[in-house]
Amino acid sequence: MRREATLIHGTASTASHTWERSGWLELLEDAEIAVALFPLPGHAGSTLPASAPLEAVVDALLDTARDSTILIGFSAGATLALHAALAAEGRITTLVLLGLGDGFWSAGSAKPDVAERMRQGATDAFTRLMSATATSAGNTVEDVATFIEAAHSPPPLSGLSAVSARTLIICGTDDAAGPVTGLTSALPEATVLSPVGLDHFRTTSSREVMTAVMRFLQR
């Protein structure tokens, strides 16, 4: 039976920007895995407002993924994949979490500051990168800033023992989201890859990452 994967992009990007341009759709098609794409709230292609509550976002994601047993998420998309896997009560059998690490469990206080810097057009490297990614991907800076303010924290590490899906975590050694020690320990079926020298924003375009994901999905 042909499997399906739902792909969830990261903040300020879009499904096209993250997955299509890098060749993920072709790789999955070659592996006979159908693809569904879930756009984050407030981002291009989504019908959900940027400030949509978590329950509504998870419901919409699981509706998009109603025929999927695989969730592949990057960054904020990976945290949503975890929420969905918990809510789906075992229906999701495989998780791929890209650019996700322990830093996501300690970054909550920084969200309003990042959003405000984007609105003010701050010129530090991170803010310029986020704003440029948003506009080049077809989003608005205001919507992305609102999403960042409203973005929901990942589920508590203490509750991840309920995730039954086998899980691949990929977080590069130069990714500020790392390390992945707490996340790995919390998940019952976790495999970890830490590509040397890989930073957060190059994760989804890395051939090493793509190869590792496809090998994992084909096991």
C-alpha positions as CSV (number, residue, x, y, z in Angstrom):
1,M,0.0,0.0,0.0
2,R,1.3,3.4,-0.9
3,R,2.2,5.5,2.1
4,E,1.7,9.3,2.6
5,A,3.8,11.9,4.4
6,T,2.6,15.3,5.5
7,L,5.3,18.0,5.4
8,I,5.3,21.0,7.7
9,H,7.6,23.9,7.0
10,G,9.2,26.4,9.4
11,T,8.5,29.9,10.5
12,A,8.7,32.6,7.7
13,S,9.0,30.0,5.0
14,T,6.4,28.2,2.9
15,A,5.8,24.7,1.7
16,S,7.2,25.6,-1.7
17,H,10.2,27.4,-0.3
18,T,11.1,24.6,2.1
19,W,10.2,21.4,0.4
20,E,9.6,21.9,-3.4
21,R,12.7,23.9,-4.2
22,S,15.0,21.6,-2.4
23,G,13.7,18.5,-4.2
24,W,11.9,16.8,-1.4
25,L,8.8,16.1,-3.4
26,E,10.7,14.2,-6.1
27,L,12.6,12.2,-3.5
28,L,9.5,11.1,-1.8
29,E,7.7,10.3,-5.1
30,D,10.7,8.2,-6.1
31,A,10.2,6.3,-2.9
32,E,6.5,5.8,-3.7
33,I,5.5,8.1,-0.8
34,A,2.6,10.4,-1.5
35,V,2.9,14.0,-0.1
36,A,0.5,16.4,1.6
37,L,1.7,19.9,2.5
38,F,0.6,21.8,5.6
39,P,1.2,25.6,5.6
40,L,1.7,27.3,9.0
41,P,-1.0,29.7,10.2
42,G,-0.6,33.2,8.7
43,H,1.8,31.9,6.0
44,A,1.1,31.7,2.3
45,G,-1.4,29.0,1.5
46,S,-3.0,28.8,5.0
47,T,-6.6,29.6,5.8
48,L,-5.8,29.9,9.5
49,P,-4.9,33.3,10.9
50,A,-1.4,33.8,12.3
51,S,-2.8,33.9,15.9
52,A,-4.8,30.7,15.6
53,P,-5.0,28.7,18.8
54,L,-3.0,25.4,19.1
55,E,-6.0,23.2,19.1
56,A,-7.3,24.6,15.8
57,V,-3.9,24.3,14.3
58,V,-3.5,20.7,15.3
59,D,-7.0,19.8,14.1
60,A,-6.2,21.4,10.7
61,L,-2.9,19.6,10.5
62,L,-4.5,16.2,11.3
63,D,-7.2,16.9,8.7
64,T,-4.5,17.6,6.1
65,A,-2.7,14.4,7.3
66,R,-5.8,12.3,7.5
67,D,-4.3,9.7,5.0
68,S,-0.7,10.1,6.4
69,T,1.2,7.8,8.7
70,I,4.3,10.0,8.4
71,L,4.9,13.5,9.6
72,I,8.0,15.5,8.5
73,G,8.5,18.8,10.2
74,F,11.2,21.5,10.2
75,S,11.7,23.9,13.1
76,A,8.3,25.2,14.2
77,G,6.8,22.6,11.9
78,A,8.6,19.9,13.9
79,T,7.0,21.1,17.2
80,L,3.6,20.9,15.5
81,A,4.4,17.4,14.3
82,L,5.0,16.4,17.9
83,H,1.7,17.9,19.1
84,A,-0.1,16.1,16.2
85,A,1.5,12.8,17.0
86,L,0.3,13.0,20.6
87,A,-3.2,14.0,19.5
88,A,-3.5,11.3,16.8
89,E,-3.4,8.5,19.3
90,G,-1.1,6.2,17.5
91,R,-2.2,6.9,13.9
92,I,1.2,8.5,13.1
93,T,3.8,5.7,12.9
94,T,6.8,7.7,11.7
95,L,8.1,11.2,12.7
96,V,11.0,13.1,11.2
97,L,12.0,16.2,13.2
98,L,14.4,18.5,11.5
99,G,16.1,21.5,13.1
100,L,14.5,20.6,16.5
101,G,16.5,20.5,19.7
102,D,16.4,21.3,23.4
103,G,16.7,25.0,22.7
104,F,13.0,25.0,21.7
105,W,12.1,24.2,25.2
106,S,13.9,27.3,26.6
107,A,13.2,29.9,23.9
108,G,9.7,31.1,24.8
109,S,10.8,34.4,26.4
110,A,12.6,35.4,23.2
111,K,9.5,35.3,20.9
112,P,8.0,38.8,21.6
113,D,11.5,40.4,21.2
114,V,12.0,38.7,17.8
115,A,8.5,39.7,16.6
116,E,9.1,43.3,17.6
117,R,12.5,43.5,16.0
118,M,11.0,42.3,12.7
119,R,8.2,44.9,12.9
120,Q,10.8,47.6,13.5
121,G,13.1,46.5,10.7
122,A,16.0,45.8,13.0
123,T,19.3,45.2,11.1
124,D,20.9,42.4,13.2
125,A,21.7,39.3,11.1
126,F,19.0,37.0,12.5
127,T,16.2,39.6,12.1
128,R,17.2,40.5,8.6
129,L,17.3,36.8,7.7
130,M,13.9,36.1,9.0
131,S,12.4,39.2,7.3
132,A,14.1,38.4,4.0
133,T,12.9,34.8,4.2
134,A,9.4,35.9,4.9
135,T,9.1,38.3,2.0
136,S,11.0,36.1,-0.5
137,A,8.7,33.2,0.3
138,G,5.6,35.3,-0.3
139,N,4.6,36.0,3.3
140,T,4.2,39.4,5.1
141,V,6.5,40.4,7.9
142,E,3.5,41.4,10.0
143,D,1.9,38.0,9.7
144,V,5.1,36.2,10.5
145,A,5.7,38.5,13.5
146,T,2.2,37.7,14.7
147,F,2.8,34.0,14.3
148,I,6.0,34.2,16.2
149,E,4.2,35.9,19.1
150,A,1.4,33.4,19.1
151,A,3.6,30.3,18.2
152,H,2.9,27.6,20.7
153,S,5.6,26.0,22.8
154,P,6.4,22.4,22.1
155,P,4.7,19.7,24.2
156,P,6.4,19.2,27.6
157,L,9.3,16.8,27.4
158,S,7.8,14.8,30.3
159,G,4.8,13.9,28.1
160,L,6.7,12.7,25.0
161,S,6.9,9.2,26.4
162,A,3.4,8.8,24.9
163,V,4.7,9.3,21.4
164,S,4.7,5.8,19.9
165,A,6.0,6.7,16.5
166,R,9.6,5.8,15.6
167,T,11.3,9.1,15.3
168,L,14.3,10.5,13.5
169,I,15.8,13.7,14.9
170,I,18.3,15.7,12.8
171,C,20.0,18.7,14.3
172,G,23.3,19.9,13.0
173,T,26.3,20.6,15.3
174,D,26.1,24.3,14.4
175,D,22.3,24.5,14.9
176,A,21.4,26.9,17.8
177,A,18.4,24.8,18.5
178,G,20.6,22.0,19.8
179,P,21.7,20.0,21.7
180,V,19.1,17.2,21.5
181,T,19.9,15.4,24.7
182,G,16.7,16.1,26.5
183,L,14.5,15.5,23.4
184,T,16.2,12.2,22.6
185,S,15.8,10.9,26.2
186,A,12.2,11.9,26.2
187,L,11.2,10.0,23.1
188,P,10.9,6.2,23.3
189,E,11.9,5.4,19.7
190,A,14.4,8.1,18.7
191,T,17.3,7.9,16.2
192,V,19.5,11.0,16.1
193,L,21.8,12.4,13.4
194,S,24.0,15.5,14.1
195,P,25.6,16.5,10.8
196,V,28.9,18.2,11.4
197,G,29.0,22.0,10.6
198,L,25.3,22.1,9.6
199,D,23.3,25.1,10.9
200,H,19.6,25.5,11.3
201,F,18.8,27.3,8.1
202,R,20.6,24.9,5.8
203,T,19.0,21.8,7.2
204,T,16.3,21.2,4.7
205,S,18.5,21.8,1.7
206,S,21.3,19.5,2.9
207,R,21.8,16.4,0.8
208,E,23.2,14.6,3.8
209,V,19.9,15.2,5.6
210,M,17.8,14.2,2.6
211,T,19.7,11.0,2.2
212,A,19.4,10.1,5.9
213,V,15.6,10.8,5.9
214,M,15.0,8.7,2.9
215,R,17.0,5.8,4.3
216,F,15.0,6.1,7.6
217,L,11.7,6.1,5.7
218,Q,12.7,3.0,3.7
219,R,13.5,0.8,6.7
